[in-house]
Every structure is written in structure tokens, then in C-alpha cells.
Amino acid sequence: MVYTVAISYKIKKKRPGRFGTEETMKKTWWKEAVVYQIYPRSFMDSNGDGIGDLKGITSRLDYLKYLGIDVIWLSPVYQSPNDDNGYDISDYQAIMDEFGTMEDFDEMLAAAHERGIRIVMDLVVNHTSDEHKWFMESRKSKDNAWRDYYIWRDGKDAQTPPNNWGSCFGGSAWQYDEETAMYYLHLFSKKQPDLNWDNPKVRQEVFDMMTWWCDKGIDGFRMDVISMISKTKEMPDGEIQGLYGSFGPYCVHGPNVHKYLQEMNEKVLSKYDIMTVGETAGVTTELAKQYAGENTHELDMVFQFEHVEGDGKYGKWTDEKLPLTTLKKTMSRWQTELYGAAWNSLFWDNHDQPRAVSRFGDDRPQFREVSAKMLATCLHMQQGTPYIYQGEELGMTNYPFESPADFRDIESINAYREWCAEGPLSHEDFWPCMLYKSRDNARTPVQWDDSPQAGFTTGTPWIAVNPNYKEINAKAEAADPDSVFHYYKKLIALRKENPIMVYGKYELLLADSEELFVFTRTLENEKLLVVCNFCDHKAAFTIPEEFVGAPCLIANMANGYDKPEMTLKAYEAFVLIKK
């Protein structure tokens, strides 16, 4: 059923704030950049083994140059046994065989730099693989030189772990090791033992490794779960959440995390012109100002996850969309409370989240393209550095999984076992949540063209290609000036031409609307009006008087903006600019 929601409002005039001009904010290249995340395993395969690799990335750099992005965030390519798809590292200064060689990496880095594209590495230093030489030495005895590189504890008794903490990937956060009859902590997989950052030798090992990569010429680090590196000495039972106790109060934003990051900045980061972003689950705006404040000497920006992780029915698992009012309230709080104090990271999805258009938009064929463009408009018009996850610029969708056997992600596999196969829920209850939230949705291969396996590989892909690749692929979209790809290309170009998109002050309008996400951006004498319809029906809208007749900067469909009263189509978005 099509129905119309009538909405109008008046804009309150405000005096310019302290940070209301471009000149009052520190300008840096990473604030003005657009970042593209590559998940190497699923990006491009060059040798037909079904696994993406470094040569594959190099072969597609011209595509990324044409799109207009400035930075590649490269998910881990280090040597790894692949228990968690590369986030379990066995050697920080070697390349995973499946991805190629260090020579391949150097070639990719040089080729990217030749095209004006910077490379940001994924830094995973909360934990290592249990196959890392440090851990293999650590577990040999209680008194060896590497023992204190990790966190070991006695159990409550011979059969009971030190506490009730659950791992992020299911099961206990403790693993019994028969070699020394003690438990080691692993907040993720049992093959990912947590490093003991209280040990200065560990910190120096990490800083030396980071320096080695910076000297090689990389342009920064995305720091995996960096807010978890400091743990409390005391490790009591946690409050039961789901099936286990929560480790959050004892392991997230711990007692020395800022001290250790300041040490990292002093010894490594401050010596290079690089970009840093920290994955900081559970972060608040106040904590973000500490992690990434203009003058705190820690990180450049953080990832917060309130808008993507606040909707779970069974832990993180759900099949329900976040109400738009909740989404707006969350995103707007970060826009306003960090303004002039710290820098935002803007994203809809990544390798750990389902596809943006399936989650926040509408992936039905009649709405997929227009809602993907709407989401891009909404995000890229906010203040902060935008991140595009591979395939997002094509409007790639969630995968239509048919059975639990289709999954490759350790988190999804373990969740199905704990919640369903061995747990309290029926398949019928849990399966829709798996389909909606599984990380594997983001990890299916990039759809390059309509040839077999979407042009990703000549072999059998490590995870199935989405069957909609014949309709959704880069070749077709690059040839279509009205495609999602070209819309992203235009947004990126506009951001480089209009400082207001980078530095303008944000103000939310229509906070109570469940249909429209409307906000303004203001920089000196310029002002943007951003209007996004988040629903699959029409909505009436009254353009504020000061914007009537203002030029349209970008829109995802044709409409008229010369009169105050208008009707937005389903998922319509437009931006007006007043100078």
C-alpha cells in the first residue's frame, strides 16, 4: 500500500558556534579522504585458486582510482592459519601464502602510491594466533621468557575455568592447556590467545613491528579491537549476558589503554605522516574524545558501533531493522558531540556487518538501486571520514543462504550451534537472524562482471558468489551513468570540491520522523539541506523557505525543488546548497 506522510517544520536560526568555520578546525588529508575497505580473500583472485590475493588487488587499482577513493584499508594479509580469516596472525612480518609474497605486497604498495592511493594496514595486536612463535614458546613452561607475553590463570578447580566469561565467538573465553595445567585467555577464538599488554616487552615487540611496516612505506593502521588491549588484574565472574558472563567491564576500555596508546603514539605514530583509526566497541562520545581528541596524542579517529550493534534479540543476532528515530538519534549524537573535539568515522557496513542495502535500505529489485543511493547520500553528507566497504559502491546485497552448511564464518557457525543446534532456539526462530546478520553476507566475492563466478576467479571460490551477480556487477555499472557506482563516484568528487561536506556543522531536523532523515550542514556562508526518505512509500515534505529554489547538489531521482511543498518518492534523497 502506498500512503503519504505529511511533514513540515521551521528552522531555528542560531548564532555561529565556536567551530562554525572551516578555519577553526584542523585540516588534515585523512579528514578529507574517502577510504575503501578491501577484504582480500573476496576481492580479486589472480591465480584461479578461488581465493583473492595481492596481485588481484593490484590488477583492480585502476578501478578504484576511477571511483575516486583516496585510501585503501587492507584487512589482514599477514601469515595466518586462518581460523578467523586472517585475524589470527602467526607472523606479523610475513604474507599469507594464499595472498602471495612480500614482493607482491611491495608491488601493490608501489602501484597504489603511483595512482595517489594510500594503503592502511589492519593492525591486530590484542591477540595473536596460537601458532605464533611467542605463544608456542609461552605454553611450554610456567617460567619461560615468553610466558608473560600472554594471560595465564589457574582454574577454579581442575574442571572449571578461572571465571564465567564468554568469548565473542561463543563458548568460554578460557582454554585449558594440558602442557602446564593452566588456562589462557582468548576473548575471541581459542586459537587467538590474548597478548599481555602489561608486559613492556610485548609493547616493544608491537612497536618495533609497527615501525617496520611504517618504514616500508604504508600510510597508517586500522587497529582491530584496540580498546581491549588493557585488562584489569582482577578477573571476577561477569554479569550473565546470553549464555556466559560478560568480560566487558574488565577488558574493554581497561585501566591502561590510554597510557599504552599514548606510548604507541610517542614511539611510533608521531614519527610518520599516517592515518590511524581504532576499532573501539562500546565506546561513548566522551571516551572517543580521549581516544581521538585533537590533542590527546592517541588515535586520529575511532569506529563506534552503536548504529550497527544496538538491535540484537539473541546477543547480536536479530532480523529486525533499527527504528529510524533510534538510528538518527545515535548518529546525530556522534555528529554533534564530537564536533570540534574529535573526528568521526562514517560507515554503514564492513567485513563484520551485513550488506548495507539489505540492512538499512531495501534490497528488493524495485528499490535496491535507489535505496543504495539514498544511503550513500545520507552517509557522505555527514561530518567525518567516509568508509566504503568493497561492493557497497555496487549495491551488493546479502546472500540467500539455504542451510547452515553454507557458512564459512566462525562466529556464525558457533552461534548456530550454541543458540540453535545445541541451544534453546528452534531453527525457525534463529535462521532469519542468521540470514540477516551473518558476517558472511559481507564476505561473498566482489561481483566484477557477468561471467562465471562473477569474474572473481577462474576456479572454485572459497565462498559462494551471490547468484544476483548477472544483474549486479562492476562492468555493467561502470557502463551505466545512472548506476549506484557512478552515484558513489559523483559523491566522492563532490566531497573533494565542497569543503562544507567535510567541515560543515551538522544539525538534525525532524528528529521524531520515522520516515525522513533530514539535516543541515553549515560552513561560513554556505548551507546544505540533506533530505533522505528511508521508507518504501511516498512522504510529503515542506522545503524550508531559505532553501526554496536553491540549486540541487545531488539527487538520486528527478524531482522539482523550486516550490516549498513536494512529495518524495520511496527512498528518494536530495541535497540542496545555499550560498
C-alpha positions in Angstrom: 0.0 0.0 0.0 1.3 3.5 -0.9 0.5 6.2 1.6 1.7 9.7 2.3 3.1 11.2 5.4 2.9 15.0 5.6 5.8 16.7 7.4 6.7 20.3 7.7 8.9 22.4 10.1 10.6 25.7 10.8 14.3 26.1 11.0 15.6 27.7 14.2 18.3 30.3 13.5 21.4 30.0 15.6 24.4 32.1 16.0 27.6 30.6 14.6 29.2 28.2 17.1 32.8 28.1 18.1 33.6 25.6 15.4 31.4 27.0 12.8 34.1 27.9 10.2 36.5 25.8 8.3 39.4 27.9 9.6 38.7 26.9 13.2 39.2 23.2 12.5 42.5 21.5 11.9 42.7 20.4 8.3 44.4 17.1 7.5 44.5 14.8 4.5 42.7 12.0 6.3 39.7 14.1 7.2 39.3 14.9 3.6 39.9 11.4 2.3 37.5 8.7 1.3 38.5 5.2 2.5 37.8 1.9 0.7 38.0 -1.3 2.6 39.3 -4.4 0.9 38.7 -7.8 2.3 41.5 -9.5 0.3 40.1 -13.1 0.4 37.0 -11.9 -1.5 38.2 -9.0 -3.6 40.0 -10.5 -6.7 41.7 -13.8 -7.4 44.7 -13.6 -9.8 45.7 -17.3 -10.0 42.5 -19.3 -10.1 42.7 -20.9 -6.6 39.4 -19.4 -5.6 41.0 -17.0 -3.0 41.6 -13.3 -3.5 45.2 -12.2 -3.4 47.6 -9.2 -3.6 48.1 -9.5 -7.3 44.4 -9.4 -7.7 44.2 -6.2 -5.8 46.9 -4.7 -7.9 45.0 -5.6 -11.0 42.0 -3.6 -9.9 43.7 -0.4 -8.7 42.7 1.5 -11.8 39.0 0.7 -11.0 39.5 2.2 -7.5 41.3 5.2 -9.0 38.4 5.7 -11.4 35.9 5.5 -8.4 37.9 8.3 -6.8 38.9 6.9 -3.4 42.0 8.1 -1.6 42.8 5.3 0.8 42.6 1.5 0.9 42.1 -0.1 4.3 43.5 -3.6 3.8 42.1 -6.3 6.0 44.9 -8.6 7.3 47.3 -10.2 4.8 49.8 -11.4 7.3 50.8 -15.1 7.7 47.9 -16.9 9.5 46.4 -20.4 9.9 43.1 -18.7 9.0 41.0 -19.7 12.0 39.4 -16.3 11.8 40.1 -15.4 8.2 43.5 -13.7 8.9 42.7 -12.1 12.2 44.7 -14.8 13.9 48.3 -13.8 13.0 51.2 -16.2 13.2 53.8 -13.8 11.8 53.3 -10.1 11.6 56.2 -9.6 9.1 55.3 -12.2 6.5 52.5 -12.5 4.0 49.9 -15.4 4.0 50.8 -17.9 1.3 47.3 -17.7 -0.2 47.7 -14.0 -0.7 51.1 -14.1 -2.3 54.6 -12.9 -1.2 56.1 -9.8 0.3 57.3 -8.9 -3.2 53.7 -8.9 -4.3 52.8 -6.6 -1.4 55.7 -4.2 -2.3 54.4 -4.2 -5.9 50.9 -3.4 -4.8 52.0 -0.7 -2.4 54.1 1.0 -5.1 51.3 0.7 -7.7 48.8 2.2 -5.3 51.2 5.1 -4.5 51.7 5.7 -8.2 48.0 6.3 -8.5 47.8 8.6 -5.5 46.2 5.9 -3.3 47.4 5.3 0.2 47.5 1.9 2.0 46.3 1.5 5.6 47.1 -1.9 7.2 44.9 -3.8 9.6 46.8 -4.0 13.0 45.7 -7.0 15.1 47.6 -6.8 18.4 45.0 -7.6 21.1 45.8 -11.3 20.3 47.9 -13.5 18.1 47.4 -16.9 16.6 48.2 -19.8 18.9 50.7 -20.8 16.1 52.7 -17.6 16.6 56.2 -18.3 17.9 55.6 -16.2 21.0 52.7 -18.4 22.1 54.3 -21.7 21.1 57.2 -20.7 23.5 54.8 -19.3 26.1 52.9 -22.5 26.6 56.0 -24.7 27.0 56.5 -24.0 30.7 55.4 -21.7 33.5 58.8 -20.0 33.8 60.0 -19.4 30.3 60.9 -16.0 28.8 57.6 -15.7 26.8 55.2 -17.0 29.5 54.2 -13.4 30.4 53.5 -12.5 26.8 50.0 -13.9 27.3 47.4 -14.1 30.1 47.5 -17.3 32.1 45.4 -18.2 35.1 44.7 -21.2 37.3 41.2 -22.6 37.1 38.7 -22.5 40.0 39.3 -26.3 40.1 40.5 -28.9 37.7 37.4 -28.7 35.5 36.3 -25.1 36.0 37.8 -22.0 34.1 39.1 -19.0 36.2 35.7 -17.2 35.6 32.5 -17.4 33.6 33.5 -15.1 30.8 32.2 -16.0 27.3 34.2 -15.5 24.1 33.0 -13.2 21.4 32.9 -16.3 19.1 31.0 -18.5 21.5 32.0 -20.8 24.4 34.2 -19.9 27.3 36.9 -17.2 27.0 39.3 -19.6 28.6 41.1 -22.6 27.2 42.7 -25.3 29.3 46.3 -26.1 28.2 47.5 -29.5 29.4 51.2 -28.7 28.9 51.2 -26.5 32.1 47.8 -27.3 33.5 46.6 -23.7 33.3 44.1 -21.7 31.3 44.9 -18.9 28.8 42.5 -16.1 28.0 41.1 -15.7 24.5 38.3 -13.1 24.0 37.8 -14.5 20.5 38.6 -17.9 19.1 40.6 -20.4 21.3 43.2 -20.1 18.6 43.5 -16.4 19.3 45.2 -16.1 22.7 45.2 -12.5 24.1 48.5 -10.7 24.5 49.5 -9.3 27.9 50.0 -5.6 27.2 51.0 -5.0 30.8 54.3 -6.7 29.8 56.6 -3.9 28.4 58.4 -6.5 26.3 55.1 -7.2 24.5 54.5 -3.5 23.8 58.0 -3.0 22.5 57.6 -6.0 20.2 54.5 -4.5 18.8 56.0 -1.0 18.4 59.0 -2.5 16.6 56.8 -4.3 14.2 54.7 -1.2 13.5 57.9 0.8 12.8 59.0 -1.9 10.4 55.8 -1.5 8.4 55.9 2.3 8.5 59.5 2.3 7.2 58.2 0.1 4.4 56.0 3.0 3.4 52.5 2.2 4.5 50.2 5.0 5.3 48.5 4.0 8.5 46.8 1.5 10.7 43.2 0.4 11.3 43.6 -1.1 14.8 41.5 -4.2 15.5 39.6 -4.3 18.9 42.2 -1.8 20.2 40.0 -0.9 23.1 40.5 -4.4 24.6 44.3 -4.4 25.0 44.3 -3.5 28.7 42.7 -5.8 31.2 42.1 -5.5 34.9 44.3 -7.5 37.2 41.2 -8.8 38.9 39.1 -11.1 36.8 35.9 -11.9 38.6 32.8 -13.5 37.1 30.9 -11.2 34.9 27.2 -10.4 34.6 25.4 -13.2 32.6 24.5 -11.9 29.1 23.1 -14.6 26.9 24.9 -17.9 27.7 28.0 -16.6 29.5 29.3 -13.8 31.8 30.4 -10.5 30.3 34.1 -9.6 30.2 33.3 -6.0 29.2 33.8 -4.2 32.5 37.2 -5.9 32.9 38.6 -6.0 29.4 37.1 -3.1 27.4 38.5 0.4 27.9 40.7 -1.0 30.6 42.8 0.8 33.1 45.9 1.4 31.0 44.5 1.5 27.4 45.1 5.3 27.0 48.5 5.1 28.6 49.5 2.4 26.1 48.1 4.2 23.1 49.9 7.4 24.1 53.1 5.3 24.4 52.4 3.9 20.9 51.9 7.4 19.6 55.1 8.6 21.1 57.3 5.7 20.0 55.8 5.1 16.5 52.8 7.0 15.2 54.0 10.6 15.8 57.1 9.9 13.7 55.2 9.4 10.5 52.5 11.2 8.4 50.0 8.4 8.7 46.3 7.8 9.5 45.1 5.8 12.5 41.6 4.5 13.3 40.7 2.3 16.2 38.0 -0.3 16.4 36.6 0.6 19.8 33.5 -1.5 20.6 31.4 0.0 23.4 32.9 3.5 23.1 31.0 6.6 24.1 31.4 10.1 22.8 33.3 11.1 25.9 35.7 8.1 25.5 36.1 8.9 21.8 37.3 12.4 22.7 40.0 10.7 24.8 40.9 8.1 22.1 40.8 10.5 19.2 40.8 14.1 20.6 42.5 16.8 18.7 45.2 17.0 21.3 45.2 13.6 23.2 48.0 12.1 21.2 46.4 8.7 20.7 44.5 8.0 17.5 43.1 10.1 14.7 39.6 8.6 14.8 37.6 5.6 16.2 35.0 3.3 14.9 31.9 3.3 17.1 29.2 0.6 16.6 26.1 2.0 18.2 24.2 2.3 14.9 25.0 -1.3 13.9 25.0 -3.3 17.1 22.2 -2.0 19.2 19.4 -4.2 17.8 20.1 -7.8 18.9 17.4 -10.2 20.0 19.8 -13.1 20.8 23.1 -11.5 21.7 24.0 -9.7 18.4 21.5 -11.7 16.4 18.3 -10.3 15.1 16.1 -10.0 12.0 14.7 -6.6 12.9 15.6 -3.2 11.5 16.6 -0.4 13.9 13.8 2.2 14.1 14.8 5.3 12.1 14.3 7.5 15.1 16.8 5.4 17.1 19.3 5.5 14.2 19.0 9.2 13.8 19.4 9.9 17.5 22.5 7.7 17.6 24.2 9.1 14.5 23.3 12.7 15.4 24.7 12.4 18.9 28.1 11.5 17.4 27.9 14.3 14.9 27.1 17.0 17.4 29.1 15.8 20.5 32.4 15.2 18.6 32.2 18.4 16.6 35.3 20.4 17.1 36.6 17.9 19.6 37.3 14.7 17.7 36.8 13.2 14.3 34.0 10.8 13.1 34.3 7.7 11.1 31.3 7.2 8.8 30.2 3.7 7.7 27.2 1.5 7.0 28.9 -1.8 6.7 32.3 -3.6 6.8 33.6 -7.2 6.9 31.9 -7.8 10.2 28.4 -6.5 9.2 25.8 -7.5 6.7 25.4 -5.6 3.5 24.2 -2.0 4.0 21.4 -2.0 1.3 19.9 -5.2 2.8 20.1 -3.9 6.4 19.4 -0.1 6.2 17.9 0.1 2.7 15.7 -2.2 0.7 17.3 -4.9 -1.5 14.1 -5.8 -3.3 14.8 -5.3 -7.1 12.5 -2.3 -7.4 14.2 -0.5 -4.6 17.8 -1.7 -4.4 19.5 0.9 -6.6 17.5 3.9 -5.3 17.9 2.9 -1.6 21.6 2.2 -2.0 22.0 5.8 -3.5 19.9 7.2 -0.6 22.1 5.5 2.0 25.2 6.8 0.3 23.8 10.3 0.3 22.9 10.2 3.9 26.3 9.0 5.0 28.6 11.0 2.7 26.9 14.2 3.6 27.7 13.8 7.3 30.8 15.1 9.0 33.7 12.6 9.3 35.8 10.3 7.0 33.6 8.0 4.9 34.4 4.3 4.6 33.1 2.3 1.6 33.2 -1.5 2.0 34.0 -3.4 -1.2 30.9 -3.9 -3.3 29.0 -1.3 -1.4 29.5 1.1 -4.3 27.7 -1.5 -6.5 24.8 -2.0 -4.1 25.8 -5.6 -3.4 23.2 -7.4 -1.2 23.1 -10.1 1.5 23.5 -13.7 0.3 20.4 -16.0 0.1 21.9 -18.8 2.3 19.9 -22.0 2.2 21.5 -24.1 5.0 24.0 -23.8 7.9 26.5 -25.7 5.8 26.7 -22.6 3.5 28.5 -20.6 6.2 32.3 -20.1 6.4 32.4 -17.6 9.3 33.5 -19.0 12.7 31.2 -16.6 14.5 28.1 -17.6 12.5 28.9 -21.4 12.7 29.4 -21.2 16.5 26.3 -19.1 17.1 24.1 -21.5 15.2 25.5 -24.4 17.3 25.1 -22.6 20.6 21.7 -20.9 20.0 20.1 -23.5 17.9 21.7 -26.9 17.3 22.6 -27.3 21.0 20.7 -24.4 22.5 17.3 -23.0 23.4 16.0 -21.8 20.0 14.4 -23.6 17.1 15.9 -23.4 13.6 12.8 -21.5 12.5 13.4 -18.9 15.3 17.2 -18.4 14.7 17.6 -18.9 11.0 16.1 -15.5 9.9 18.6 -13.8 12.3 21.5 -15.7 10.8 20.4 -14.7 7.3 20.1 -11.0 8.3 23.3 -10.5 10.5 25.9 -13.1 9.4 29.3 -11.7 8.6 29.5 -14.0 5.6 27.0 -11.7 3.9 29.8 -9.2 3.5 32.4 -11.8 2.5 31.0 -13.2 -0.7 33.2 -12.3 -3.7 33.1 -8.9 -5.3 30.9 -9.1 -8.4 33.1 -7.8 -11.3 31.1 -8.9 -14.3 28.5 -11.4 -15.5 31.0 -14.2 -16.4 31.2 -17.4 -14.4 32.0 -16.7 -10.7 31.3 -13.0 -11.4 34.8 -12.6 -12.8 36.3 -13.0 -9.3 38.1 -16.3 -10.1 38.6 -18.9 -12.8 38.4 -21.6 -10.1 36.0 -22.5 -7.3 35.6 -19.6 -4.9 36.3 -20.2 -1.2 32.7 -18.9 -0.5 29.8 -18.9 -2.9 29.2 -15.9 -5.3 25.9 -14.2 -4.8 23.6 -15.5 -7.6 22.5 -12.0 -8.5 25.9 -11.2 -10.0 24.5 -11.2 -13.5 22.3 -8.2 -12.6 24.7 -6.5 -10.1 28.3 -6.2 -11.2 31.1 -3.6 -11.7 31.3 -4.0 -15.5 27.6 -3.2 -16.0 27.6 -0.4 -13.5 30.7 1.3 -14.9 29.0 1.4 -18.3 25.8 2.9 -16.9 26.0 6.6 -15.9 22.9 6.2 -13.7 24.3 3.2 -11.7 25.0 3.0 -8.0 28.7 3.0 -8.9 28.5 6.3 -10.7 26.4 7.8 -7.9 29.2 7.0 -5.4 31.8 8.4 -7.9 29.8 11.7 -8.0 29.5 11.9 -4.2 33.3 11.4 -3.8 34.0 14.0 -6.4 31.6 16.5 -4.7 33.3 16.0 -1.4 36.6 17.0 -2.9 35.1 20.1 -4.4 32.9 21.2 -1.4 34.7 21.7 1.9 31.3 22.1 3.6 30.8 18.3 3.1 33.9 17.7 5.2 33.9 20.5 7.8 30.4 21.9 7.9 28.5 21.8 11.2 25.6 19.3 11.4 22.1 19.9 12.7 19.3 17.3 12.8 15.8 18.3 11.8 12.6 16.2 12.2 14.0 14.1 15.0 10.7 12.3 15.5 10.0 11.3 11.9 10.1 7.5 11.3 10.2 8.2 7.5 12.7 11.0 6.8 16.3 11.7 7.9 16.8 15.4 7.4 19.7 17.5 8.4 21.7 20.6 7.5 25.4 21.3 7.2 26.7 24.9 7.7 30.1 26.3 6.9 30.5 30.1 7.0 28.0 31.4 4.4 27.2 28.1 2.8 24.5 25.7 3.9 23.3 22.3 2.8 19.9 20.7 3.2 20.1 16.9 3.1 16.8 15.0 2.8 16.6 11.2 2.8 13.4 9.1 2.7 14.1 5.8 4.5 10.8 4.2 3.7 9.2 2.4 0.8 6.3 4.8 0.4 5.8 8.4 -0.5 6.3 11.2 2.0 5.2 14.9 1.8 7.8 17.4 2.7 8.0 21.2 3.1 11.2 22.7 1.9 12.3 25.4 4.3 11.9 28.9 2.9 15.6 29.7 2.8 16.2 26.7 0.5 13.3 27.1 -1.9 14.8 27.4 -5.4 18.3 26.6 -4.2 20.4 24.5 -6.6 20.4 20.8 -6.2 23.9 19.4 -5.5 22.9 15.8 -6.0 19.8 13.7 -6.1 19.0 10.0 -6.7 16.0 10.7 -8.9 14.4 13.6 -10.8 12.1 15.9 -8.9 11.4 19.6 -8.5 12.7 21.8 -5.7 11.5 25.2 -6.7 8.3 25.1 -4.6 8.0 24.6 -0.9 5.6 21.7 -1.0 6.8 18.4 -2.5 6.3 14.7 -2.3 9.3 12.4 -2.0 9.1 9.1 -3.7 10.2 5.9 -2.0 13.8 6.1 -0.9 14.3 9.4 -2.6 17.2 11.6 -1.5 18.4 15.0 -2.5 20.8 17.8 -1.3 20.2 21.5 -1.8 23.0 24.0 -1.4 22.5 27.7 -0.4 25.4 30.1 -0.8 
